[in-house]
Amino acid sequence: MGTIYAVGVGPGDPELLTRKAERILRHVDVVLAPVSNPTEASVALGTIREFIDESRQEIIVHQFPMTSDRARLIPAWQEAAALIAGHAEAGRSVAFITIGDPLFYSTFIYLLRLLREQWPQLPIEIIPGISSINAAASVAALPLVEADEKMVVIPATAGIEQIKAALSTYETVVLLKVKPLFAAIIELLRTTGREQRTVFVERVGSSRQKVLTNFNEIAAHSPDYLSLMIIK
Ligand SMILES: C[S@@+](CC[C@H](N)C(=O)[O-])C[C@H]1O[C@@H](n2cnc3c(N)ncnc32)[C@H](O)[C@@H]1O
């Protein structure tokens, strides 16, 4: 039986991979990389490609629909879980790679549940990765929390009311998935006087990394999916 590894590859910089992740990626038989848009390259795969030897390791790019519609997501998760389990049952080790950390807003969480339920005999090992939040705080040299402070992480898709409530409760608010609600978030930050306390980070760890602290520049920017905001 092969081992299934969930490998966190960090935010996009190959140097931000752990040594353990690199060791496992160099020796597994199969690497499964998720993509949401078939026309776009897998960020996770781009991060680790230099560690893979395609003459002896197989790379599978698996598409997951970019939707919150569970009726479309569940079959894709099931298909990926069966694919991984099939390789592991045949004695091949498999690494499912994920940007950031595998247990932090990652597709792997759903796969883990299915694998545990349907293939409980298969060994699974999870290798943590540097999450986008830690990488973003580092490039901005922005302390996330200190002493008794509290921090909350909100996928902005949760809605503007949740973000508003969080801003009045926590010393640090981190917003993920900011793209769909960007205009409303900007408006909220303006009306609550957070202009000087907001940092925007896009594609941290990649050659397209952008770190914005000037609120007018943030407001004028059109963010892509891989962007977040840290609000103090
Ligand atoms: C589904 S979550 C994945 C989080 C990931 N597992 C992690 O540990 O960072 C996707 C969101 O994470 C944030 N994110 C992931 N990678 C990023 C990066 N390189 N730069 C900025 N934000 C990123 C964005 O807010 C994006 O919408």
The ligand as an SDF file (V2000), in Angstrom:
LIG
                    3D

 27 29  0  0  0  0  0  0  0  0999 V2000
   -8.7860   28.5850   -0.6010 C   0  0  0  0  0  0  0  0  0  0  0  0
   -7.7600   29.7440    0.2490 S   0  0  0  0  0  0  0  0  0  0  0  0
   -6.2660   28.8290    0.3760 C   0  0  0  0  0  0  0  0  0  0  0  0
   -5.4540   29.1710    1.5850 C   0  0  0  0  0  0  0  0  0  0  0  0
   -4.1510   28.3660    1.6230 C   0  0  0  0  0  0  0  0  0  0  0  0
   -4.4020   26.9720    1.9240 N   0  0  0  0  0  0  0  0  0  0  0  0
   -3.1700   28.9430    2.6180 C   0  0  0  0  0  0  0  0  0  0  0  0
   -2.7850   28.2420    3.5790 O   0  0  0  0  0  0  0  0  0  0  0  0
   -2.7480   30.0840    2.4280 O   0  0  0  0  0  0  0  0  0  0  0  0
   -7.4410   30.8490   -1.0480 C   0  0  0  0  0  0  0  0  0  0  0  0
   -7.2080   32.2510   -0.5470 C   0  0  0  0  0  0  0  0  0  0  0  0
   -5.9730   32.3150    0.1480 O   0  0  0  0  0  0  0  0  0  0  0  0
   -5.3170   33.5360   -0.1200 C   0  0  0  0  0  0  0  0  0  0  0  0
   -4.0360   33.2310   -0.7910 N   0  0  0  0  0  0  0  0  0  0  0  0
   -3.5650   32.0200   -1.1290 C   0  0  0  0  0  0  0  0  0  0  0  0
   -2.3490   32.1100   -1.6950 N   0  0  0  0  0  0  0  0  0  0  0  0
   -2.0470   33.4410   -1.7190 C   0  0  0  0  0  0  0  0  0  0  0  0
   -0.9240   34.1800   -2.1730 C   0  0  0  0  0  0  0  0  0  0  0  0
    0.1420   33.5790   -2.7260 N   0  0  0  0  0  0  0  0  0  0  0  0
   -0.9470   35.5170   -2.0220 N   0  0  0  0  0  0  0  0  0  0  0  0
   -1.9980   36.1450   -1.4470 C   0  0  0  0  0  0  0  0  0  0  0  0
   -3.0960   35.4800   -1.0080 N   0  0  0  0  0  0  0  0  0  0  0  0
   -3.1220   34.1620   -1.1450 C   0  0  0  0  0  0  0  0  0  0  0  0
   -6.2460   34.3580   -1.0150 C   0  0  0  0  0  0  0  0  0  0  0  0
   -7.0390   35.1690   -0.1780 O   0  0  0  0  0  0  0  0  0  0  0  0
   -7.0790   33.2750   -1.6640 C   0  0  0  0  0  0  0  0  0  0  0  0
   -8.3410   33.7790   -2.0840 O   0  0  0  0  0  0  0  0  0  0  0  0
  1  2  1  0
  2  3  1  0
  2 10  1  0
  3  4  1  0
  4  5  1  0
  5  6  1  0
  5  7  1  0
  7  8  2  0
  7  9  1  0
 10 11  1  0
 11 12  1  0
 11 26  1  0
 12 13  1  0
 13 14  1  0
 13 24  1  0
 14 15  1  0
 14 23  1  0
 15 16  2  0
 16 17  1  0
 17 18  1  0
 17 23  2  0
 18 19  1  0
 18 20  2  0
 20 21  1  0
 21 22  2  0
 22 23  1  0
 24 25  1  0
 24 26  1  0
 26 27  1  0
M  CHG  2   2   1   9  -1
M  END
$$$$
